[in-house]
Amino acid sequence: MQTIIDALTYQLLEKNDQLSAAKARAWIELLWSDFESSYARAGYEYKGAAVTEMVIKKWIESYGQQLHEFAGSNEKYKHLLETDDFFH
């Protein structure tokens, strides 16, 4: 799982040079957990990490360049993205 998160983080960093490594990783972890919890709340059967990875890759391609703009306007994520600590 860590390998997937790392790969998605680097993919996001390639799309958005406004994000630090720590913020890119935080975004990937937030998107991952948000997708899985939303999917479960909607009553869908869990399809595995491969499906979540595929969806996040699509989001990175579509919205990766603008993610840094979204954080400041959304209180749900703002406080989680104020750090520049990077832990593997």
Secondary structure by P-SEA (a helix, b strand, c coil): caaaaaaaaaaaaaacccccaaaaaaaaaaaaaaaaaaaaaaccccccaaaaaaaaaaaaacccccaaaaaaaccccccccccccccc
